Amino acid sequence: MKKPLLLIIFFAALGMQARAQQRPQYSQYMLNNFLLNPAITGIEDYADVRVSHRRQWVGLEGAPVTSYVTAHTPLNKGASGNKYHRALAHHGIGASFFTDKTGPLRTSSVSFSYAYHLPLTTTLNVSAGASAGIIRNTVNSAELELTNPNDPLIGGGTINNNVFDLNLGLWLYSKNFSVGVSGAQLLEDVGSFQPAEGAEATFGLQRHYFVTGAYRFEPTDWLDVIPSVMLKLADPSPASIDASVRVLYDERFWVGASYRHEDALVGMVGVYVSPLLDISYSYDATSSSLNRVSAGTHEVVIGFKLLNNNRIICPQWVW
């Protein structure tokens, strides 16, 4: 593809940021709600580490490519009993890193999180969490073809902008259901700053809000059916809804499907390989007009359960 077309995609992406979500898209968010809500931090009995790579709209040059690494662990949780024991009041800490590249625009973020988990009853728990970090936006002007020889981007190398980020969340959960609400990029542009060597640039941030919910049905001893939904709000953008369902067999193997409003139909499959490892894959079939030039979206998530002394295979609390 010629650079002028890449330029069109770039400015289209910036335009989308002005009216739509700026956070990366994740088809398998239900496997790692920590991405959306810091109240998840330290929810399990082990250190949860996840690595993911997502290629969106394959076949379209300059389309988004996203990767992330997340890790979080409980503190002072104490020994656990059986799978459905009452969760002990405890703390959690975590960290995350992601990078998202669309044409010449790259967005990277690093953040650290904390949460406190409190049992309300023998079956119901609540947690509150916060995460803070830095979002860095970079434009590589070498990837742009500019017709004006006096354009300030020519010879400018890269344009950088750094912004402090703050996210807050609440999570209500029990053996068979979870409900969460969170806010991201709550500081908007308050903490924006440029490095001394960087060019002045402004990348406006929108506040994002996520509401998630899931329920686990157990029609048989070997089968679990887990519908979930996510509502995304980023004013002034219209609300966006993801609805999905997963079917889990023997708490080891699962298949699922999801619908993202006016965007894609998603097929998913995964396996909890061992007390250490789980792997999942999803494919998005684009339902918007982009399906004329896109071969869909691929996403892979690999999870590691470290310090897993109880040898848990299937996560206990996150549905």
N, C-alpha and C positions, 0 to 999 in steps of 0.2 A: 504494500500500500504506500502511496506517495505521502510525503510529509504534509502537504496541504490538507489531506483527509485526516491525518493524525491531529493536525491543528484544530480541525472542526470537532473531532471527538473530545479534545482537551477542553475547549471552551464550552462544549455541551455538558461535559462533566462539571465544570465550574458553575454553569447555569443550574444544573440539577442540585448542586450544593446549596444554591440560594433558595430553592423551593422544596427540597426533599431531604431525606435522611443523609447525614454525613458519616455515620458510623458504618463500618463494613457490614456486609450482608453475610449471615451464617444460616445455612439450611439445617444444620444439626445443633442448633442452639440448645435444644432440650437435653442434650447429652452433657452440656457444659454451661449451665445457667450462670456460672461465675462470670462469663463474658458480659452479661447484662446486669447482674445484681451483686454488689459486693457483700450483701448479707449472707451469701452462700459460703463465704470464706470459712474453712475449717469445719464444714458440716459433717464430714464422714469421720471414720475412726482411723484413717490413714492419710498420708500425704498424696494428694491427687495432682498428677502432672499430665498435661495434655499438649499435644503438638498437632497442628493442622495446616493443611495447604489447600487453597481453593483457587481454581481457574474459572473465571466467569466468562460466559459468552465466547467459548472456544471458536476460533476461526476469524474473530474480529480483532485485528491488530490494535493494540493500545487499550484493550479491554482490561477491567480490574483483575489483579492477581493479589491474593491476600494470604498471609501466613501469620500464625500466632503460636506463642508458647505461654501456657498458664501453669501456675503451681500454687497450691494452698494446703494448709495443714492445721489440725487442731492443736491447742495448747491446754494442758491441765485437764484433759477430758476424762482421764481415769480409765480403768479397765471396763470393757463392755461385756454384757452377758449375751443372750441370744439375739437373734436378728431384730426382734421387735421390742427390745428393752426400752425403758424410759431414758431418753437422752439426758445426760448430765449437763448442768450449766457449765459452760466453758468458753474460752476465747478461740479465735482463729486468726491467722495471719497468712498473707499471700502476695503474689506478684504476677504481673502479666506484661507481655510485650507483643505488639502486633505491627505489621507493616503492610500497607496497601498501596499498590502502584497502578495508576490509571494514566496511560500515555506518559507525558513528561511530569506529571504530578505524583509525588510520593508522600504519603502520610505515615508517620511512625509514632508509636506511643509506648511509653513505659510507665507503669503505675504500681503502687503498693497498697494493700488493703488490710483492713482489720474488721472483725465482726465479733459480736457477743451473742451466744445462744442460751436461751432460757426456757426450761420446761414449764408450761402453764398448767398441764394436767399430766396424768400418766401416759396420755397418748398424743397430746398436742404441744407443739413447741413453737417458739417465735425467735427470730434473730434480727438484729439490726447491724448494718455495716456501712463502712465508708472506704473509698479509695481515692488517692490523690497521685498525680503524676504530671507528665509533660507530653503534649502533642506537638510534633514537629512536622510542618508542611514544607516541602521542597519542590521547586520547579526547576527542571534542567532545561535552560534555554537552548542548549545545543541540539535538542530534539525538535525544536520549532523552526519552521522556515518562514522568515520574516521578510516582507517585500520593501519595507521602509528602511533605508540604510541608516537613518538617524534614530531608529527605535532603541530605547534604553536597554532592551533585553539583549541586543547584539553585543557580544563580547562580555556579557555579564556573568557567564558561567552558570551559577545557580542562585536562586532567590530563596531565602530561608525565612521562616517565621515560626517562633516557638510560643506555645500557649500553655499556661498552667491549667490542669484539668481536675475537676472534683466530681465524684459520683457518690450518691447515697442510695441506700436500699433497705427494704423490710421484707422478711420472708416468714410466712406462716406455714408450718408443715407437720404432717403426721405420717403414719405408716402408709396410707393410701392416697393422700392428696397433698398438694402444695399450691400456695397462692403467693405471688410476689409483686411488688411495685418498686420501681427504681427510677432515678433521674441521673442523666449523664450530661457532661459538658455544662454543668450548672453555673460555672463562672463566666460562660460565654467568652468575651474578649477582654475581660478585666485584667487577666494576667498575661496579656500578649507582650512579647519582647523579641528583639532580634539580636543575634550575636554581633559583636563589634565589626566583624569583617563582612557581614551579610548586607545585602541590599534591603532597603525598606520595602516591606510588602505586608499586606493585610489579608488574612483569610478568615472571614467572619465565621464564628461558630454558633450553632443553634443548640438550644437546650433540647434534649431528647428525654422522653418518658416511656417506660416499658411496663406493661401489666401482663403478667403471665399466670397461667393456671393449668393444672393437670390433675387427673384422677386415675387411680389404678383399680381396674376391675379384675376379679379373680374367678372367672367362670368355672375353672377346674383347678386341681392341684398342680397341674403342669403348664397352665396357660394364663398369661396376664395380658389384658388389653388396656392400653394407656393412651387415651386421647389427651391432647394438650392444645393450648391456644396462646398466642402472643399478640397483644395490641401495641402498636408503635405510634407515638405522637411526637411530632417535631414541628411546632408552630412556625410559620403559617401553612405548613404542608397538611394535606388531608390525612386522616387516620389510615393506618395500614394494618391488615390482619393476616396472620399466619395461623392456619389450623392444621393439625397433624394427628395421626394415630399410629401407634406402634403395637405390634403383637409379639410378646416375649414368650419363648418356649423354654421351660425348665430353667429359667433364669440364666440362660447361656446364649441362646440364639434369638435374634429378632429381625423382623422386617417392618417397614413402615412406609407411609405415604403422607405427603403434605401438600397443601394448596396455599400459595402466596397470591393474594388478591391482585388481579390484573398484571401478573408477572410470570408465574411459573407453576408447573406441577412437578413434584419432587418424589422420587423413589429412593428408599434408604434400606440398607442392610448392615447388620453388625454382629459381632460375636465377642463374648467375654471369654477370652482364651484361657486365662488362668488367674490366680490371685495377684499376678503382676501386670498382666497385659490385656487390653481390649482394643479392637480395631473396628472401624465403621467406614462406610462409603455412601455417598449420595450423588444422585444425578438429577439436575434440574432441566426439565424440558421447557424451554422458554415459550410462554403463551402470548407475549406481547408482539408487536410488529418486528422486534429484533430477531424473531425466529427465521426471518428471511436470510439473514447473514450470519447467524450464530448456530453452532452445533451443540449448544447446551452448556451446562456448567458442571464441573466435577469438584467434589470436596472429599478429602480424606481426613479422618481424625484418629490419632493413635493415643491411647491412654495408658498411663503407668500408675499402679497403686503401690507406692513405696511405704516402708515402715508398716506394712500390712500384717501385723502380728496375729490377727484373728483369721487370716487367709480368706478374707471376703472376696468373692468373685464378682457378684452383681452389686452395684451401689445400693445402699439401704434407703436413703432418704430422698434423693433427687429424682423426681419423675417429670 
